[in-house]
């Protein structure tokens, strides 16, 4: 099996070395290079073709979106962000996070999850930058989308479909994850664009 | 100057702009005109009579998500912060959002779905626009005046009783929860455009709208961070002081 390779972009020498130590705990993993800024990040990734980059969040935020998309989609590189906290950030471009203040077991757990995904996609020869989650809505979920679009609350949806409110909420969560759309108004737009309901049915 | 380093008084503002162009929208809100040659931030602040320390804090807070102004924030008046936040609101409501709305109007589809696509997009954006307006309006009518009243009473040591009764009706602790829905709608809109909207014949406009949405999102989240990390703690501190005076 070929090695999983990483590039690291982190300003702090101390933190870089911390990451290296953690990565060394995993078999078949190799850090190709470490950098303390993101100059030429695109050409570096192009040149070294790593499976993933581990990058400081503050640095990551300076990469223009179009470059991030290219790194992920053209260079098939997964992204792990590291930082003190991610309260205000839930970027869809980041595959996994490591928090500065997590304890070792939590750090290893997250890294293992990340590395396992990389290994799986590597062996499948698939694009590791894109999560292989199923984005298709099930028939049941489509039904829920229609009810949400018609303006029903979770409680009303539960009553209509003879399911518990808890199940209704789970459907809502899964729909949000699959579509990348959370709000009821957003789901309504989706339903109309995909002809699940007609404009006339809107209140 | 490196991309993540601290912005300081002796830096030329021109270089700062080159390093992080997203700061342009902030600089504009201080009514600074371009044509600044190599003037330093200090010189510009003197010319325009802007508080240097405050301007630097705002630039750094927008420039670096992880920058926290906890030590220095005590030195600005709430009025100064509120004025800036209000000018940001004006920028969102009367410039940014209106210009995105005008762009949406221009979208065209060659298919019979033209009317449907445009209507549903306009409807969604209109809801968003009204939510932002309601939210900023609430802040300007309720939160900011409350903050300023508390600050004045605290510094002049008067109206303590009125303050306390106001505090019982409205404490700033309620406040931090109110930002989420606006953020979610904007995220949804980005995904609708990226993933689900059938491509219009004038694709370029859609790309422009999308870039504008990303910039607006960044600006709004920086704005919220200034409220949550600077304004709220400052008011909480004063609420505590006032409680001790009774």
Interface residues (C-beta under 8 A of the other chain):
Chain A: X11 X37 X38 X57 X58 X59 X61 X62 X65 X83 X84 X88 X89 X179 X180 X181 X182 X183 X185 X186 X188 X189 X190 X192 X193 X194 X199
Chain B: X2 X3 X4 X20 X64 X65 X66 X116 X117 X119 X120 X121 X124 X127 X181 X184 X185 X187 X188 X189 X191 X192 X195 X196 X197 X198 X214 X221 X224 X225
